[in-house]
Amino acid sequence: MSKKEKDIINYIVICINEFAKKFKMTSKESYLYLRDFKGIEFLKESYEAEHTLGLDDAIDDLKQVCINNGGDIK
């Protein structure tokens, strides 16, 4: 596995955990929600831009992506 692939995985794990904290859910619930409403896919596709932002901005972007794909988190 390349360094970049490891960096992407680490970033996704951090985002899953921060999303869980912000919305008061477990890491597993967060992962499943982000997977089902295309948040994980978004993080993979937009890693180059998203990882340069602060985590709060990334979590806000994830929230909006999920809402756009049928998620109902507020």
Chimera marker file (.cmm) of the C-alpha trace (Angstrom):
<marker_set name="trace">
<marker id="1" x="0.000" y="0.000" z="0.000" r="1" g="1" b="0" radius="0.5"/>
<marker id="2" x="1.355" y="3.399" z="-0.932" r="1" g="1" b="0" radius="0.5"/>
<marker id="3" x="1.821" y="6.285" z="1.472" r="1" g="1" b="0" radius="0.5"/>
<marker id="4" x="-0.958" y="8.202" z="-0.263" r="1" g="1" b="0" radius="0.5"/>
<marker id="5" x="-3.377" y="5.295" z="0.160" r="1" g="1" b="0" radius="0.5"/>
<marker id="6" x="-2.497" y="5.097" z="3.856" r="1" g="1" b="0" radius="0.5"/>
<marker id="7" x="-2.988" y="8.864" z="4.203" r="1" g="1" b="0" radius="0.5"/>
<marker id="8" x="-6.424" y="8.639" z="2.579" r="1" g="1" b="0" radius="0.5"/>
<marker id="9" x="-7.474" y="5.778" z="4.856" r="1" g="1" b="0" radius="0.5"/>
<marker id="10" x="-6.257" y="7.633" z="7.952" r="1" g="1" b="0" radius="0.5"/>
<marker id="11" x="-8.106" y="10.764" z="6.866" r="1" g="1" b="0" radius="0.5"/>
<marker id="12" x="-11.337" y="8.834" z="6.300" r="1" g="1" b="0" radius="0.5"/>
<marker id="13" x="-11.057" y="7.190" z="9.735" r="1" g="1" b="0" radius="0.5"/>
<marker id="14" x="-10.514" y="10.588" z="11.372" r="1" g="1" b="0" radius="0.5"/>
<marker id="15" x="-13.535" y="12.031" z="9.549" r="1" g="1" b="0" radius="0.5"/>
<marker id="16" x="-15.737" y="9.072" z="10.547" r="1" g="1" b="0" radius="0.5"/>
<marker id="17" x="-14.778" y="9.522" z="14.191" r="1" g="1" b="0" radius="0.5"/>
<marker id="18" x="-15.223" y="13.308" z="14.163" r="1" g="1" b="0" radius="0.5"/>
<marker id="19" x="-18.597" y="12.941" z="12.423" r="1" g="1" b="0" radius="0.5"/>
<marker id="20" x="-19.619" y="10.480" z="15.138" r="1" g="1" b="0" radius="0.5"/>
<marker id="21" x="-18.607" y="12.915" z="17.889" r="1" g="1" b="0" radius="0.5"/>
<marker id="22" x="-20.403" y="15.857" z="16.318" r="1" g="1" b="0" radius="0.5"/>
<marker id="23" x="-23.650" y="13.968" z="15.809" r="1" g="1" b="0" radius="0.5"/>
<marker id="24" x="-23.482" y="11.900" z="19.007" r="1" g="1" b="0" radius="0.5"/>
<marker id="25" x="-23.297" y="8.451" z="17.465" r="1" g="1" b="0" radius="0.5"/>
<marker id="26" x="-20.916" y="5.546" z="17.618" r="1" g="1" b="0" radius="0.5"/>
<marker id="27" x="-18.104" y="5.213" z="15.118" r="1" g="1" b="0" radius="0.5"/>
<marker id="28" x="-19.885" y="2.224" z="13.593" r="1" g="1" b="0" radius="0.5"/>
<marker id="29" x="-23.133" y="4.184" z="13.205" r="1" g="1" b="0" radius="0.5"/>
<marker id="30" x="-21.183" y="7.038" z="11.668" r="1" g="1" b="0" radius="0.5"/>
<marker id="31" x="-19.428" y="4.729" z="9.212" r="1" g="1" b="0" radius="0.5"/>
<marker id="32" x="-22.695" y="3.075" z="8.162" r="1" g="1" b="0" radius="0.5"/>
<marker id="33" x="-24.442" y="6.435" z="7.728" r="1" g="1" b="0" radius="0.5"/>
<marker id="34" x="-21.564" y="7.883" z="5.695" r="1" g="1" b="0" radius="0.5"/>
<marker id="35" x="-21.348" y="4.717" z="3.602" r="1" g="1" b="0" radius="0.5"/>
<marker id="36" x="-25.085" y="4.603" z="2.897" r="1" g="1" b="0" radius="0.5"/>
<marker id="37" x="-25.369" y="8.281" z="1.955" r="1" g="1" b="0" radius="0.5"/>
<marker id="38" x="-22.162" y="8.486" z="-0.092" r="1" g="1" b="0" radius="0.5"/>
<marker id="39" x="-20.013" y="10.359" z="2.427" r="1" g="1" b="0" radius="0.5"/>
<marker id="40" x="-17.196" y="7.807" z="2.251" r="1" g="1" b="0" radius="0.5"/>
<marker id="41" x="-17.274" y="7.941" z="-1.535" r="1" g="1" b="0" radius="0.5"/>
<marker id="42" x="-17.123" y="11.733" z="-1.353" r="1" g="1" b="0" radius="0.5"/>
<marker id="43" x="-14.072" y="11.622" z="0.914" r="1" g="1" b="0" radius="0.5"/>
<marker id="44" x="-12.261" y="9.243" z="-1.438" r="1" g="1" b="0" radius="0.5"/>
<marker id="45" x="-13.055" y="11.311" z="-4.527" r="1" g="1" b="0" radius="0.5"/>
<marker id="46" x="-12.323" y="14.711" z="-3.018" r="1" g="1" b="0" radius="0.5"/>
<marker id="47" x="-9.430" y="13.846" z="-0.698" r="1" g="1" b="0" radius="0.5"/>
<marker id="48" x="-7.017" y="16.214" z="-2.466" r="1" g="1" b="0" radius="0.5"/>
<marker id="49" x="-9.169" y="19.228" z="-1.646" r="1" g="1" b="0" radius="0.5"/>
<marker id="50" x="-10.883" y="18.150" z="1.567" r="1" g="1" b="0" radius="0.5"/>
<marker id="51" x="-7.768" y="17.204" z="3.518" r="1" g="1" b="0" radius="0.5"/>
<marker id="52" x="-6.483" y="20.761" z="3.132" r="1" g="1" b="0" radius="0.5"/>
<marker id="53" x="-9.524" y="22.116" z="4.996" r="1" g="1" b="0" radius="0.5"/>
<marker id="54" x="-10.114" y="22.119" z="8.701" r="1" g="1" b="0" radius="0.5"/>
<marker id="55" x="-11.996" y="19.132" z="10.108" r="1" g="1" b="0" radius="0.5"/>
<marker id="56" x="-15.039" y="21.266" z="10.932" r="1" g="1" b="0" radius="0.5"/>
<marker id="57" x="-15.322" y="22.263" z="7.265" r="1" g="1" b="0" radius="0.5"/>
<marker id="58" x="-14.872" y="18.669" z="6.139" r="1" g="1" b="0" radius="0.5"/>
<marker id="59" x="-17.581" y="17.478" z="8.545" r="1" g="1" b="0" radius="0.5"/>
<marker id="60" x="-19.949" y="20.207" z="7.315" r="1" g="1" b="0" radius="0.5"/>
<marker id="61" x="-19.257" y="19.122" z="3.719" r="1" g="1" b="0" radius="0.5"/>
<marker id="62" x="-19.904" y="15.492" z="4.646" r="1" g="1" b="0" radius="0.5"/>
<marker id="63" x="-23.179" y="16.441" z="6.291" r="1" g="1" b="0" radius="0.5"/>
<marker id="64" x="-24.328" y="18.273" z="3.166" r="1" g="1" b="0" radius="0.5"/>
<marker id="65" x="-23.273" y="15.449" z="0.824" r="1" g="1" b="0" radius="0.5"/>
<marker id="66" x="-25.239" y="12.969" z="2.917" r="1" g="1" b="0" radius="0.5"/>
<marker id="67" x="-28.314" y="15.213" z="3.032" r="1" g="1" b="0" radius="0.5"/>
<marker id="68" x="-28.100" y="15.598" z="-0.754" r="1" g="1" b="0" radius="0.5"/>
<marker id="69" x="-28.123" y="11.801" z="-1.020" r="1" g="1" b="0" radius="0.5"/>
<marker id="70" x="-31.132" y="11.216" z="1.241" r="1" g="1" b="0" radius="0.5"/>
<marker id="71" x="-29.585" y="11.425" z="4.696" r="1" g="1" b="0" radius="0.5"/>
<marker id="72" x="-31.636" y="13.082" z="7.413" r="1" g="1" b="0" radius="0.5"/>
<marker id="73" x="-29.060" y="14.209" z="9.950" r="1" g="1" b="0" radius="0.5"/>
<marker id="74" x="-29.466" y="17.780" z="11.176" r="1" g="1" b="0" radius="0.5"/>
<link id1="1" id2="2" r="1" g="1" b="0" radius="0.2"/>
<link id1="2" id2="3" r="1" g="1" b="0" radius="0.2"/>
<link id1="3" id2="4" r="1" g="1" b="0" radius="0.2"/>
<link id1="4" id2="5" r="1" g="1" b="0" radius="0.2"/>
<link id1="5" id2="6" r="1" g="1" b="0" radius="0.2"/>
<link id1="6" id2="7" r="1" g="1" b="0" radius="0.2"/>
<link id1="7" id2="8" r="1" g="1" b="0" radius="0.2"/>
<link id1="8" id2="9" r="1" g="1" b="0" radius="0.2"/>
<link id1="9" id2="10" r="1" g="1" b="0" radius="0.2"/>
<link id1="10" id2="11" r="1" g="1" b="0" radius="0.2"/>
<link id1="11" id2="12" r="1" g="1" b="0" radius="0.2"/>
<link id1="12" id2="13" r="1" g="1" b="0" radius="0.2"/>
<link id1="13" id2="14" r="1" g="1" b="0" radius="0.2"/>
<link id1="14" id2="15" r="1" g="1" b="0" radius="0.2"/>
<link id1="15" id2="16" r="1" g="1" b="0" radius="0.2"/>
<link id1="16" id2="17" r="1" g="1" b="0" radius="0.2"/>
<link id1="17" id2="18" r="1" g="1" b="0" radius="0.2"/>
<link id1="18" id2="19" r="1" g="1" b="0" radius="0.2"/>
<link id1="19" id2="20" r="1" g="1" b="0" radius="0.2"/>
<link id1="20" id2="21" r="1" g="1" b="0" radius="0.2"/>
<link id1="21" id2="22" r="1" g="1" b="0" radius="0.2"/>
<link id1="22" id2="23" r="1" g="1" b="0" radius="0.2"/>
<link id1="23" id2="24" r="1" g="1" b="0" radius="0.2"/>
<link id1="24" id2="25" r="1" g="1" b="0" radius="0.2"/>
<link id1="25" id2="26" r="1" g="1" b="0" radius="0.2"/>
<link id1="26" id2="27" r="1" g="1" b="0" radius="0.2"/>
<link id1="27" id2="28" r="1" g="1" b="0" radius="0.2"/>
<link id1="28" id2="29" r="1" g="1" b="0" radius="0.2"/>
<link id1="29" id2="30" r="1" g="1" b="0" radius="0.2"/>
<link id1="30" id2="31" r="1" g="1" b="0" radius="0.2"/>
<link id1="31" id2="32" r="1" g="1" b="0" radius="0.2"/>
<link id1="32" id2="33" r="1" g="1" b="0" radius="0.2"/>
<link id1="33" id2="34" r="1" g="1" b="0" radius="0.2"/>
<link id1="34" id2="35" r="1" g="1" b="0" radius="0.2"/>
<link id1="35" id2="36" r="1" g="1" b="0" radius="0.2"/>
<link id1="36" id2="37" r="1" g="1" b="0" radius="0.2"/>
<link id1="37" id2="38" r="1" g="1" b="0" radius="0.2"/>
<link id1="38" id2="39" r="1" g="1" b="0" radius="0.2"/>
<link id1="39" id2="40" r="1" g="1" b="0" radius="0.2"/>
<link id1="40" id2="41" r="1" g="1" b="0" radius="0.2"/>
<link id1="41" id2="42" r="1" g="1" b="0" radius="0.2"/>
<link id1="42" id2="43" r="1" g="1" b="0" radius="0.2"/>
<link id1="43" id2="44" r="1" g="1" b="0" radius="0.2"/>
<link id1="44" id2="45" r="1" g="1" b="0" radius="0.2"/>
<link id1="45" id2="46" r="1" g="1" b="0" radius="0.2"/>
<link id1="46" id2="47" r="1" g="1" b="0" radius="0.2"/>
<link id1="47" id2="48" r="1" g="1" b="0" radius="0.2"/>
<link id1="48" id2="49" r="1" g="1" b="0" radius="0.2"/>
<link id1="49" id2="50" r="1" g="1" b="0" radius="0.2"/>
<link id1="50" id2="51" r="1" g="1" b="0" radius="0.2"/>
<link id1="51" id2="52" r="1" g="1" b="0" radius="0.2"/>
<link id1="52" id2="53" r="1" g="1" b="0" radius="0.2"/>
<link id1="53" id2="54" r="1" g="1" b="0" radius="0.2"/>
<link id1="54" id2="55" r="1" g="1" b="0" radius="0.2"/>
<link id1="55" id2="56" r="1" g="1" b="0" radius="0.2"/>
<link id1="56" id2="57" r="1" g="1" b="0" radius="0.2"/>
<link id1="57" id2="58" r="1" g="1" b="0" radius="0.2"/>
<link id1="58" id2="59" r="1" g="1" b="0" radius="0.2"/>
<link id1="59" id2="60" r="1" g="1" b="0" radius="0.2"/>
<link id1="60" id2="61" r="1" g="1" b="0" radius="0.2"/>
<link id1="61" id2="62" r="1" g="1" b="0" radius="0.2"/>
<link id1="62" id2="63" r="1" g="1" b="0" radius="0.2"/>
<link id1="63" id2="64" r="1" g="1" b="0" radius="0.2"/>
<link id1="64" id2="65" r="1" g="1" b="0" radius="0.2"/>
<link id1="65" id2="66" r="1" g="1" b="0" radius="0.2"/>
<link id1="66" id2="67" r="1" g="1" b="0" radius="0.2"/>
<link id1="67" id2="68" r="1" g="1" b="0" radius="0.2"/>
<link id1="68" id2="69" r="1" g="1" b="0" radius="0.2"/>
<link id1="69" id2="70" r="1" g="1" b="0" radius="0.2"/>
<link id1="70" id2="71" r="1" g="1" b="0" radius="0.2"/>
<link id1="71" id2="72" r="1" g="1" b="0" radius="0.2"/>
<link id1="72" id2="73" r="1" g="1" b="0" radius="0.2"/>
<link id1="73" id2="74" r="1" g="1" b="0" radius="0.2"/>
</marker_set>
